Amino acid sequence: MPRRRLSGRVVSDKMEKTVIVQVERTSRHPVYSKILRTVKKYVAHDEEGAAREGDWVTIEESRPLSRTKRWRVVEVAED
C-alpha cells in the first residue's frame, strides 16, 4: 500500500533534523456549501537539514521516529 504524501510550507526549522510543516486543505460545508480552509501542522524528519523556513516541501508517512514525528521530508521545492 502506498504511503500518504502531503505538501505544505515549512513554518519552523529551529530543531536539528526536524521541521514543522503547515498543510492547508479546503473542503465544502455539507449544508451551507461554504468553502472551509483547514490548516494542520505536521512534525517531519529532515535528515539532510535542507528545508528552510518558508520552503515548500513534500512529506511522506513513515514509522514513528519520536514521540511526535511520523512524517519525513521527501522533496524540497525552494521558494
Residue pairs with C-beta under 8 A, 6 or more apart in sequence:
3 60
3 61
3 62
4 60
4 61
5 58
5 59
5 60
5 61
5 74
6 21
6 23
6 42
6 58
6 59
6 71
7 23
7 56
7 57
7 58
7 59
8 21
8 22
8 23
8 24
8 42
8 56
8 57
8 59
9 21
9 22
9 54
9 55
9 56
9 57
9 79
10 19
10 20
10 21
10 22
10 51
10 52
10 53
10 54
10 55
10 56
10 57
11 20
11 21
11 22
11 41
11 53
12 19
12 20
12 53
13 19
13 20
13 46
13 51
13 52
13 53
16 49
17 45
17 46
17 47
17 49
18 43
18 44
18 45
18 46
18 69
19 43
19 44
19 46
19 51
19 57
19 73
20 41
20 42
20 43
20 44
21 41
21 42
21 43
21 44
21 57
21 59
21 71
21 73
22 39
22 40
22 41
23 39
23 40
23 41
23 42
24 37
24 38
24 39
25 37
25 38
25 39
25 40
26 35
26 36
26 37
26 38
27 35
27 36
27 38
28 34
28 35
28 36
29 35
29 36
42 59
42 70
42 71
43 68
43 69
43 70
43 71
44 57
44 59
44 69
44 71
44 72
44 73
45 62
45 65
45 69
45 71
45 72
45 73
46 72
46 73
47 72
47 73
50 73
50 76
51 57
51 73
51 76
54 79
55 76
55 77
55 78
55 79
56 76
56 77
56 79
57 73
57 74
57 75
57 76
57 77
58 73
58 74
58 75
58 77
59 71
59 72
59 73
59 74
60 71
60 72
60 74
61 70
61 71
62 70
62 71
62 72
63 70
64 70
65 72
